[in-house]
Amino acid sequence: VFTPNGDGTNDFFLGNGVMEGATNFNLSIWNRYGEKLFETGDFQEGWNGRKDNVGRKSEQGVFVVVVTFTGPRGEAFNLKGYATLIR
């Protein structure tokens, strides 16, 4: 859950964990209609609840999160989950 309201607390949806040695990182956020709202190859960049981080504000709700990367030992990771946006 994140609350992008500009108060400086929990304003971005970010992954967590140690990414040292990982390559080919990709994070994408999708709405319930299958529209991609955000994508990044930088594990330190988070989603602020807007289309491409600059467009229209997304409505409160649940969004699909897809993360892929190659681990430091060459193993492929494909993780799927959910992010809840509260306004």
N, C-alpha and C positions, 0 to 999 in steps of 0.2 A: 504494500500500500504506500502511495506517496501523495503529497498534497502540494501541487505547484501553485502556491498562493503568494510567493515573493517574500515570505517572512524569514528566509534564510535557513529554514529547517525542513528537511525532507522535500525539497523543491524539485528534485530530479530522480528519475528511476535509473538506478545503476546496478550493475552486477556486483558481486563481492567475491573475494577469494584472491589467491595469489596467481598471477598470470606470467610469472617469470619463466622464460623459455618457451612460452606458447607462441604460436604463429597462426596466420590466416584467421584472425579473430573477426567475427561478424555478429552483430546484434541487430535484430529487426523487431519492430513492434507493429502489430496488425489489429485492425478493428474487427468487429463481428461481421462486417460485410466483405471481408477479404482485402480491404484497402491497406496498403503499407503506409504507415504514418511516419515512421522513422527508421533510419538505418545508419549504422556506423561501423567502421573498421577499427576504431580507437576504443579500447576497453575502459579508458578513463572518461569518455564522453557519455553523458546520460541524456535521457529524454525528459523534456520539460513540459510535456502534455500538449504540445502544439504540432501541427503538421510540419515535418522537417525542421522542427525547433524554431520556426519563424512564422509559420502560417497561422491558420485559425486555431482557436483553442478546441481541444477535444472535449466532448461531454464527459461527465462523470460516468464511470463504468469499469468493466473488466476488459482487458486487452490481452491478446496472445503475444507471448515473447518467444522468439527463436534465437538461440545462441549456438554458433558453430565455431570451432577452433581446433587446431592441431596441438596436442600436448607436447611437452618437452622430449618425450620418448617416441614421438611420431604417431601416437594414437589419436584417432579422430573422435571428436566429441560433437554430438548433436543433441542439444538440450532444448526442451520445450516447457513452457510454464505460462503463468498468468501474472499480470500487473493490474492492480486496482487503483484507479485514479479517483480521488475524492476532492471535490471543489467546495 
